[in-house]
Amino acid sequence: MTLSDAQSTVDQWIKEFGVRYFSELTNLALLMEETGELARIMARKYGEQSAKTTDPDSSLADELADVLFVLICLANQTGVDLEKAFTENLEKKTKRDNRRHWENRNL
């Protein structure tokens, strides 16, 4: 599935099951909420934080998909073509950073 396909799929899902998009500010808040849930899993699975017995059994893949879904909603609402934006962003990074990381002694 391309990013364009994903944007179309999310838009179709919203129209069929979601009634309408939440406002952009509500979706931004939801993106922060989903990012927090992702951070919780990462801190416990890859960081030093230990899980509590009361922590819900969460899936890293599911939380990443939640973040992506809300991010796509925001792109759709604001008229951003994610495929084009991502391609342009990679081109920018390539021009700017094409040697930077190779020359970083910390890596």
C-alpha positions in Angstrom: 0.0 0.0 0.0 1.4 3.4 -0.9 1.0 6.5 1.2 -1.6 7.8 -1.3 -3.5 4.5 -1.0 -3.4 4.8 2.8 -4.7 8.3 2.6 -7.6 7.2 0.4 -8.3 4.2 2.6 -8.5 6.3 5.7 -10.7 8.8 4.0 -13.0 6.1 2.9 -13.1 4.6 6.4 -13.9 7.9 8.0 -16.8 8.5 5.5 -18.1 4.9 6.0 -17.6 4.4 9.8 -16.4 7.6 11.4 -19.2 9.9 10.1 -16.7 12.8 9.8 -13.2 13.8 10.7 -12.7 15.2 14.2 -11.4 18.8 14.2 -7.8 19.3 13.4 -7.1 20.3 17.0 -8.9 17.2 18.4 -6.9 15.0 16.0 -3.7 16.7 17.1 -4.6 15.9 20.7 -5.4 12.3 19.7 -2.0 12.1 18.0 -0.3 13.2 21.2 -2.3 10.6 23.1 -1.4 7.8 20.7 2.2 8.9 20.8 2.2 8.7 24.5 0.8 5.1 24.4 3.6 4.3 21.9 6.2 5.9 24.2 4.9 3.8 27.2 5.5 0.6 25.3 8.9 1.7 24.1 10.0 2.7 27.6 9.0 -0.6 29.0 10.2 -2.9 26.1 13.4 -1.1 25.1 14.1 1.3 27.9 14.8 1.0 31.6 11.1 1.4 32.7 9.6 -1.8 34.0 6.0 -2.8 33.2 3.4 -2.7 36.0 1.1 -5.6 36.5 -1.8 -3.2 35.8 -0.3 -2.2 32.4 -2.6 -3.2 29.5 -1.2 -5.8 27.1 -0.4 -3.5 24.3 1.0 -4.2 20.9 3.9 -2.1 19.5 2.6 -2.6 15.9 -1.0 -1.6 16.9 0.2 1.6 18.6 2.4 2.5 15.6 -0.7 1.9 13.4 -2.8 4.2 15.7 -0.2 7.0 15.3 -0.1 6.5 11.6 -3.9 6.5 11.3 -4.3 9.8 13.1 -1.3 11.3 11.2 -3.0 10.4 8.0 -6.3 11.9 9.2 -4.4 15.2 9.9 -2.8 15.1 6.4 -6.2 14.5 4.8 -7.8 17.3 6.7 -5.1 19.8 5.8 -4.7 18.9 2.2 -1.2 17.4 2.6 -0.2 14.7 0.0 1.9 12.5 2.3 3.6 10.7 -0.6 4.8 13.9 -2.2 5.7 15.4 1.2 7.7 12.3 2.2 9.5 12.2 -1.1 10.4 15.8 -0.9 11.5 15.4 2.7 13.8 12.5 1.8 15.3 14.5 -1.0 16.0 17.4 1.5 17.5 15.1 4.0 19.7 13.4 1.4 21.1 16.7 0.2 21.6 18.1 3.7 22.8 14.9 5.4 24.4 12.8 2.7 27.8 12.7 4.6 26.9 14.0 8.0 26.1 10.7 9.7 29.1 8.9 8.1 31.3 11.6 9.6 29.8 11.4 13.0 32.3 9.7 15.3 29.6 8.8 17.8 27.9 6.5 15.3 
